[in-house]
Amino acid sequence: MVIENMHHSITYGKKALFCDLINEIKAFIKKYNKNIHCHEDKKRLLLIAEQIRDAEEKIGPCRAL
């Protein structure tokens, strides 16, 4: 997945943009997770959240919104 592979090319300037993207995705997941009732969609969101956590471990934590 894209998120999984992006950490290889992130430099200091790009990290801020990447963190903005991560924070936007986190906000989306937080907002819509409780409204999704389809098991497959919920599973996809959880997978994306897990990949975000993995990416943050590799590049360092991103500040919360």
C-alpha angles and dihedrals in degrees: 000000000000096000091051093055101038096080090074094068102036117122126181094274093045092049091070091053091045090050090051089054092047091050092049091051091047091051090049092050092047093048099045104029094086091049096053113093100167108103093216093051091047089050091052092051091050090050091051091048090051091050090050090053090050092049092049090052089055099045100028128260121310118222115254121251 
